[in-house]
Amino acid sequence: MLPGQPPTFRPPSSSDRPWWWRLEDAAGTEVAPAGHADQRFATQGDAESWVGEIWAELAEQGVAAVTLFEHDRQVYGPMSLSA
């Protein structure tokens, strides 16, 4: 961040976006498919909408299940992505 940069231009922190998905393979091991690692969301609804839109692509990249977290608290999951 540049000195004097307004806070509206700083990258959001994990406290700004506490919702995230742990992406897991069929063995339950966490995976990080290219382009989808470190996705964080401001609300539970945003997180659920994202996974609802992209679940098929995640499954194609080897993600078998997802688990939703708010900060370090597990909200639900693992939830299978098999159709």
Secondary structure, 3 states (H helix, E strand, C coil): CCCCCCHHHCCCCCCCCCEEEEEECCCCCECCCCCCCCCEECCHHHHHHHHHHHHHHHHHCCCCEEEEEECCEEEEEEEECCC
